[in-house]
């Protein structure tokens, strides 16, 4: 049990004294980067889906 208590104490000290937390401005910039990346990835996946849908429609219409 002493090891768990020591671990919690050390974790608290680490988080409050040794970790450098980002500023509000850095958080905002990171959020914008993540949002833009998510939109780009979503658009790429949407485009791939549309291309595959088009190809499969042509394939199925030529078979049936």
Gaussian input, Z-matrix of N, CA and C with variables (Angstrom, degrees):
# hf/3-21g

backbone

0 1
 N
 C     1     B1
 C     2     B2     1     A1
 N     3     B3     2     A2     1     D1
 C     4     B4     3     A3     2     D2
 C     5     B5     4     A4     3     D3
 N     6     B6     5     A5     4     D4
 C     7     B7     6     A6     5     D5
 C     8     B8     7     A7     6     D6
 N     9     B9     8     A8     7     D7
 C    10    B10     9     A9     8     D8
 C    11    B11    10    A10     9     D9
 N    12    B12    11    A11    10    D10
 C    13    B13    12    A12    11    D11
 C    14    B14    13    A13    12    D12
 N    15    B15    14    A14    13    D13
 C    16    B16    15    A15    14    D14
 C    17    B17    16    A16    15    D15
 N    18    B18    17    A17    16    D16
 C    19    B19    18    A18    17    D17
 C    20    B20    19    A19    18    D18
 N    21    B21    20    A20    19    D19
 C    22    B22    21    A21    20    D20
 C    23    B23    22    A22    21    D21
 N    24    B24    23    A23    22    D22
 C    25    B25    24    A24    23    D23
 C    26    B26    25    A25    24    D24
 N    27    B27    26    A26    25    D25
 C    28    B28    27    A27    26    D26
 C    29    B29    28    A28    27    D27
 N    30    B30    29    A29    28    D28
 C    31    B31    30    A30    29    D29
 C    32    B32    31    A31    30    D30
 N    33    B33    32    A32    31    D31
 C    34    B34    33    A33    32    D32
 C    35    B35    34    A34    33    D33
 N    36    B36    35    A35    34    D34
 C    37    B37    36    A36    35    D35
 C    38    B38    37    A37    36    D36
 N    39    B39    38    A38    37    D37
 C    40    B40    39    A39    38    D38
 C    41    B41    40    A40    39    D39
 N    42    B42    41    A41    40    D40
 C    43    B43    42    A42    41    D41
 C    44    B44    43    A43    42    D42
 N    45    B45    44    A44    43    D43
 C    46    B46    45    A45    44    D44
 C    47    B47    46    A46    45    D45
 N    48    B48    47    A47    46    D46
 C    49    B49    48    A48    47    D47
 C    50    B50    49    A49    48    D48
 N    51    B51    50    A50    49    D49
 C    52    B52    51    A51    50    D50
 C    53    B53    52    A52    51    D51
 N    54    B54    53    A53    52    D52
 C    55    B55    54    A54    53    D53
 C    56    B56    55    A55    54    D54
 N    57    B57    56    A56    55    D55
 C    58    B58    57    A57    56    D56
 C    59    B59    58    A58    57    D57
 N    60    B60    59    A59    58    D58
 C    61    B61    60    A60    59    D59
 C    62    B62    61    A61    60    D60
 N    63    B63    62    A62    61    D61
 C    64    B64    63    A63    62    D62
 C    65    B65    64    A64    63    D63
 N    66    B66    65    A65    64    D64
 C    67    B67    66    A66    65    D65
 C    68    B68    67    A67    66    D66
 N    69    B69    68    A68    67    D67
 C    70    B70    69    A69    68    D68
 C    71    B71    70    A70    69    D69
 N    72    B72    71    A71    70    D70
 C    73    B73    72    A72    71    D71
 C    74    B74    73    A73    72    D72
 N    75    B75    74    A74    73    D73
 C    76    B76    75    A75    74    D74
 C    77    B77    76    A76    75    D75
 N    78    B78    77    A77    76    D76
 C    79    B79    78    A78    77    D77
 C    80    B80    79    A79    78    D78
 N    81    B81    80    A80    79    D79
 C    82    B82    81    A81    80    D80
 C    83    B83    82    A82    81    D81
 N    84    B84    83    A83    82    D82
 C    85    B85    84    A84    83    D83
 C    86    B86    85    A85    84    D84
 N    87    B87    86    A86    85    D85
 C    88    B88    87    A87    86    D86
 C    89    B89    88    A88    87    D87
 N    90    B90    89    A89    88    D88
 C    91    B91    90    A90    89    D89
 C    92    B92    91    A91    90    D90
 N    93    B93    92    A92    91    D91
 C    94    B94    93    A93    92    D92
 C    95    B95    94    A94    93    D93
 N    96    B96    95    A95    94    D94
 C    97    B97    96    A96    95    D95
 C    98    B98    97    A97    96    D96
 N    99    B99    98    A98    97    D97
 C   100   B100    99    A99    98    D98
 C   101   B101   100   A100    99    D99
 N   102   B102   101   A101   100   D100
 C   103   B103   102   A102   101   D101
 C   104   B104   103   A103   102   D102
 N   105   B105   104   A104   103   D103
 C   106   B106   105   A105   104   D104
 C   107   B107   106   A106   105   D105
 N   108   B108   107   A107   106   D106
 C   109   B109   108   A108   107   D107
 C   110   B110   109   A109   108   D108
 N   111   B111   110   A110   109   D109
 C   112   B112   111   A111   110   D110
 C   113   B113   112   A112   111   D111
 N   114   B114   113   A113   112   D112
 C   115   B115   114   A114   113   D113
 C   116   B116   115   A115   114   D114
 N   117   B117   116   A116   115   D115
 C   118   B118   117   A117   116   D116
 C   119   B119   118   A118   117   D117
 N   120   B120   119   A119   118   D118
 C   121   B121   120   A120   119   D119
 C   122   B122   121   A121   120   D120
 N   123   B123   122   A122   121   D121
 C   124   B124   123   A123   122   D122
 C   125   B125   124   A124   123   D123
 N   126   B126   125   A125   124   D124
 C   127   B127   126   A126   125   D125
 C   128   B128   127   A127   126   D126
 N   129   B129   128   A128   127   D127
 C   130   B130   129   A129   128   D128
 C   131   B131   130   A130   129   D129
 N   132   B132   131   A131   130   D130
 C   133   B133   132   A132   131   D131
 C   134   B134   133   A133   132   D132
 N   135   B135   134   A134   133   D133
 C   136   B136   135   A135   134   D134
 C   137   B137   136   A136   135   D135
 N   138   B138   137   A137   136   D136
 C   139   B139   138   A138   137   D137
 C   140   B140   139   A139   138   D138
 N   141   B141   140   A140   139   D139
 C   142   B142   141   A141   140   D140
 C   143   B143   142   A142   141   D141
 N   144   B144   143   A143   142   D142
 C   145   B145   144   A144   143   D143
 C   146   B146   145   A145   144   D144
 N   147   B147   146   A146   145   D145
 C   148   B148   147   A147   146   D146
 C   149   B149   148   A148   147   D147
 N   150   B150   149   A149   148   D148
 C   151   B151   150   A150   149   D149
 C   152   B152   151   A151   150   D150
 N   153   B153   152   A152   151   D151
 C   154   B154   153   A153   152   D152
 C   155   B155   154   A154   153   D153
 N   156   B156   155   A155   154   D154
 C   157   B157   156   A156   155   D155
 C   158   B158   157   A157   156   D156
 N   159   B159   158   A158   157   D157
 C   160   B160   159   A159   158   D158
 C   161   B161   160   A160   159   D159
 N   162   B162   161   A161   160   D160
 C   163   B163   162   A162   161   D161
 C   164   B164   163   A163   162   D162
 N   165   B165   164   A164   163   D163
 C   166   B166   165   A165   164   D164
 C   167   B167   166   A166   165   D165
 N   168   B168   167   A167   166   D166
 C   169   B169   168   A168   167   D167
 C   170   B170   169   A169   168   D168
 N   171   B171   170   A170   169   D169
 C   172   B172   171   A171   170   D170
 C   173   B173   172   A172   171   D171
 N   174   B174   173   A173   172   D172
 C   175   B175   174   A174   173   D173
 C   176   B176   175   A175   174   D174
 N   177   B177   176   A176   175   D175
 C   178   B178   177   A177   176   D176
 C   179   B179   178   A178   177   D177
 N   180   B180   179   A179   178   D178
 C   181   B181   180   A180   179   D179
 C   182   B182   181   A181   180   D180
 N   183   B183   182   A182   181   D181
 C   184   B184   183   A183   182   D182
 C   185   B185   184   A184   183   D183
 N   186   B186   185   A185   184   D184
 C   187   B187   186   A186   185   D185
 C   188   B188   187   A187   186   D186
 N   189   B189   188   A188   187   D187
 C   190   B190   189   A189   188   D188
 C   191   B191   190   A190   189   D189

   B1=1.4513
   B2=1.5222
   B3=1.3337
   B4=1.4676
   B5=1.5264
   B6=1.3252
   B7=1.4648
   B8=1.5261
   B9=1.3237
   B10=1.4663
   B11=1.5200
   B12=1.3317
   B13=1.4609
   B14=1.5231
   B15=1.3045
   B16=1.4696
   B17=1.5307
   B18=1.3182
   B19=1.4633
   B20=1.5300
   B21=1.3194
   B22=1.4629
   B23=1.5254
   B24=1.3176
   B25=1.4677
   B26=1.5261
   B27=1.3204
   B28=1.4583
   B29=1.5272
   B30=1.3252
   B31=1.4591
   B32=1.5171
   B33=1.3180
   B34=1.4627
   B35=1.5274
   B36=1.3264
   B37=1.4662
   B38=1.5347
   B39=1.3081
   B40=1.4672
   B41=1.5310
   B42=1.3159
   B43=1.4670
   B44=1.5216
   B45=1.3164
   B46=1.4606
   B47=1.5208
   B48=1.3319
   B49=1.4618
   B50=1.5230
   B51=1.3094
   B52=1.4594
   B53=1.5256
   B54=1.3060
   B55=1.4608
   B56=1.5195
   B57=1.3317
   B58=1.4641
   B59=1.5238
   B60=1.3079
   B61=1.4531
   B62=1.5185
   B63=1.3335
   B64=1.4697
   B65=1.5246
   B66=1.3181
   B67=1.4623
   B68=1.5209
   B69=1.3407
   B70=1.4717
   B71=1.5268
   B72=1.3284
   B73=1.4729
   B74=1.5334
   B75=1.3214
   B76=1.4622
   B77=1.5232
   B78=1.3359
   B79=1.4661
   B80=1.5201
   B81=1.3248
   B82=1.4617
   B83=1.5270
   B84=1.3246
   B85=1.4619
   B86=1.5280
   B87=1.3181
   B88=1.4657
   B89=1.5269
   B90=1.3203
   B91=1.4644
   B92=1.5239
   B93=1.3256
   B94=1.4635
   B95=1.5221
   B96=1.3206
   B97=1.4654
   B98=1.5247
   B99=1.3203
   B100=1.4663
   B101=1.5241
   B102=1.3313
   B103=1.4652
   B104=1.5261
   B105=1.3249
   B106=1.4684
   B107=1.5262
   B108=1.3251
   B109=1.4678
   B110=1.5271
   B111=1.3259
   B112=1.4665
   B113=1.5285
   B114=1.3278
   B115=1.4690
   B116=1.5258
   B117=1.3336
   B118=1.4678
   B119=1.5222
   B120=1.3200
   B121=1.4696
   B122=1.5258
   B123=1.3377
   B124=1.4646
   B125=1.5219
   B126=1.3345
   B127=1.4616
   B128=1.5297
   B129=1.3206
   B130=1.4742
   B131=1.5253
   B132=1.3145
   B133=1.4695
   B134=1.5226
   B135=1.3288
   B136=1.4673
   B137=1.5317
   B138=1.3331
   B139=1.4635
   B140=1.5124
   B141=1.3309
   B142=1.4610
   B143=1.5270
   B144=1.3159
   B145=1.4582
   B146=1.5209
   B147=1.3235
   B148=1.4607
   B149=1.5325
   B150=1.3267
   B151=1.4658
   B152=1.5259
   B153=1.3153
   B154=1.4649
   B155=1.5232
   B156=1.3190
   B157=1.4732
   B158=1.5293
   B159=1.3207
   B160=1.4656
   B161=1.5292
   B162=1.3366
   B163=1.4673
   B164=1.5242
   B165=1.3189
   B166=1.4693
   B167=1.5227
   B168=1.3353
   B169=1.4617
   B170=1.5133
   B171=1.3322
   B172=1.4635
   B173=1.5234
   B174=1.3288
   B175=1.4636
   B176=1.5188
   B177=1.3364
   B178=1.4626
   B179=1.5123
   B180=1.3267
   B181=1.4734
   B182=1.5418
   B183=1.3237
   B184=1.4517
   B185=1.5406
   B186=1.3212
   B187=1.4618
   B188=1.5211
   B189=1.3248
   B190=1.4529
   B191=1.4338
   A1=111.34
   A2=116.05
   A3=120.18
   A4=110.73
   A5=116.40
   A6=119.87
   A7=110.86
   A8=116.72
   A9=120.84
   A10=110.28
   A11=116.86
   A12=121.19
   A13=110.80
   A14=116.76
   A15=121.35
   A16=110.64
   A17=115.94
   A18=120.70
   A19=110.83
   A20=117.23
   A21=121.17
   A22=110.57
   A23=117.61
   A24=121.53
   A25=111.15
   A26=116.25
   A27=120.66
   A28=111.35
   A29=116.88
   A30=120.19
   A31=110.91
   A32=117.00
   A33=121.32
   A34=110.82
   A35=116.67
   A36=120.90
   A37=109.90
   A38=115.84
   A39=120.37
   A40=110.74
   A41=116.47
   A42=120.47
   A43=113.40
   A44=117.92
   A45=119.93
   A46=113.83
   A47=118.53
   A48=119.70
   A49=114.68
   A50=118.22
   A51=119.64
   A52=114.09
   A53=117.96
   A54=121.07
   A55=108.82
   A56=115.70
   A57=119.15
   A58=107.42
   A59=115.23
   A60=121.04
   A61=109.69
   A62=117.93
   A63=119.61
   A64=110.82
   A65=114.38
   A66=119.47
   A67=109.11
   A68=115.30
   A69=120.49
   A70=109.68
   A71=117.21
   A72=121.34
   A73=110.47
   A74=117.62
   A75=121.05
   A76=111.42
   A77=116.58
   A78=120.14
   A79=111.05
   A80=116.49
   A81=120.18
   A82=110.53
   A83=116.79
   A84=120.32
   A85=111.37
   A86=116.44
   A87=120.06
   A88=111.00
   A89=116.56
   A90=120.12
   A91=110.61
   A92=117.41
   A93=120.93
   A94=110.05
   A95=117.21
   A96=120.71
   A97=110.57
   A98=117.29
   A99=121.42
   A100=110.56
   A101=117.11
   A102=120.93
   A103=111.03
   A104=117.37
   A105=120.92
   A106=110.22
   A107=117.35
   A108=120.61
   A109=110.83
   A110=117.49
   A111=120.84
   A112=110.97
   A113=116.83
   A114=120.05
   A115=110.46
   A116=116.89
   A117=120.22
   A118=110.68
   A119=116.97
   A120=120.60
   A121=110.35
   A122=117.27
   A123=120.58
   A124=110.89
   A125=117.42
   A126=120.63
   A127=111.57
   A128=116.76
   A129=119.97
   A130=110.25
   A131=117.32
   A132=120.60
   A133=110.75
   A134=117.07
   A135=120.82
   A136=110.35
   A137=116.76
   A138=120.55
   A139=111.97
   A140=116.76
   A141=120.15
   A142=110.70
   A143=116.83
   A144=121.12
   A145=111.09
   A146=116.52
   A147=119.95
   A148=111.41
   A149=117.05
   A150=120.73
   A151=110.29
   A152=117.32
   A153=120.25
   A154=110.46
   A155=117.33
   A156=121.47
   A157=110.45
   A158=117.24
   A159=121.55
   A160=110.85
   A161=116.64
   A162=120.72
   A163=110.55
   A164=117.62
   A165=119.92
   A166=111.45
   A167=117.85
   A168=119.99
   A169=111.52
   A170=117.23
   A171=121.23
   A172=110.86
   A173=116.31
   A174=120.41
   A175=111.37
   A176=116.60
   A177=120.05
   A178=112.67
   A179=117.40
   A180=119.29
   A181=110.38
   A182=117.88
   A183=119.82
   A184=111.05
   A185=117.72
   A186=121.42
   A187=112.40
   A188=116.73
   A189=119.00
   A190=112.99
   D1=-31.22
   D2=179.72
   D3=-65.12
   D4=-33.73
   D5=179.85
   D6=-66.17
   D7=-38.35
   D8=178.68
   D9=-66.11
   D10=-43.82
   D11=178.61
   D12=-62.17
   D13=-42.63
   D14=178.87
   D15=-64.11
   D16=-41.14
   D17=178.35
   D18=-61.15
   D19=-44.77
   D20=179.44
   D21=-63.96
   D22=-42.59
   D23=178.08
   D24=-60.85
   D25=-47.83
   D26=-178.97
   D27=-65.54
   D28=-36.96
   D29=177.59
   D30=-64.84
   D31=-41.58
   D32=178.83
   D33=-62.99
   D34=-45.43
   D35=178.72
   D36=-61.87
   D37=-43.20
   D38=179.50
   D39=-58.88
   D40=-46.80
   D41=-176.63
   D42=-71.67
   D43=-31.62
   D44=-175.87
   D45=-93.05
   D46=-25.05
   D47=-173.70
   D48=-118.59
   D49=-26.45
   D50=-172.81
   D51=-107.94
   D52=-22.48
   D53=-178.25
   D54=-82.87
   D55=135.03
   D56=173.80
   D57=-97.57
   D58=114.88
   D59=-178.15
   D60=-85.21
   D61=145.06
   D62=179.56
   D63=-69.99
   D64=155.03
   D65=176.39
   D66=-76.59
   D67=168.24
   D68=179.43
   D69=-60.94
   D70=-39.35
   D71=-179.66
   D72=-65.24
   D73=-42.17
   D74=177.76
   D75=-63.13
   D76=-38.42
   D77=177.39
   D78=-64.42
   D79=-41.27
   D80=178.98
   D81=-63.91
   D82=-44.37
   D83=179.09
   D84=-62.30
   D85=-41.75
   D86=178.83
   D87=-64.92
   D88=-39.24
   D89=179.21
   D90=-63.77
   D91=-39.35
   D92=178.70
   D93=-65.54
   D94=-42.87
   D95=178.74
   D96=-60.86
   D97=-44.39
   D98=179.59
   D99=-64.17
   D100=-42.28
   D101=179.63
   D102=-62.94
   D103=-46.21
   D104=179.56
   D105=-63.08
   D106=-43.87
   D107=179.17
   D108=-62.33
   D109=-41.47
   D110=179.58
   D111=-64.21
   D112=-40.17
   D113=179.08
   D114=-65.96
   D115=-42.97
   D116=179.31
   D117=-62.65
   D118=-45.19
   D119=179.64
   D120=-63.25
   D121=-41.45
   D122=178.57
   D123=-62.40
   D124=-40.94
   D125=179.24
   D126=-66.72
   D127=-38.92
   D128=177.57
   D129=-63.80
   D130=-45.15
   D131=178.83
   D132=-64.45
   D133=-40.96
   D134=177.24
   D135=-60.51
   D136=-44.15
   D137=178.91
   D138=-62.63
   D139=-43.88
   D140=178.14
   D141=-62.21
   D142=-40.09
   D143=178.98
   D144=-63.61
   D145=-42.11
   D146=179.58
   D147=-65.24
   D148=-40.77
   D149=178.88
   D150=-64.58
   D151=-45.62
   D152=179.22
   D153=-63.85
   D154=-40.37
   D155=177.63
   D156=-60.96
   D157=-44.39
   D158=179.35
   D159=-62.91
   D160=-46.56
   D161=-178.88
   D162=-63.21
   D163=-43.54
   D164=-179.52
   D165=-67.93
   D166=-37.62
   D167=175.41
   D168=-59.63
   D169=-45.15
   D170=178.62
   D171=-63.80
   D172=-41.91
   D173=-179.98
   D174=-63.73
   D175=-47.80
   D176=-179.02
   D177=-67.68
   D178=-35.01
   D179=179.87
   D180=-71.20
   D181=-29.96
   D182=179.32
   D183=-77.77
   D184=-24.11
   D185=179.79
   D186=-84.96
   D187=-29.69
   D188=-171.93
   D189=-113.78

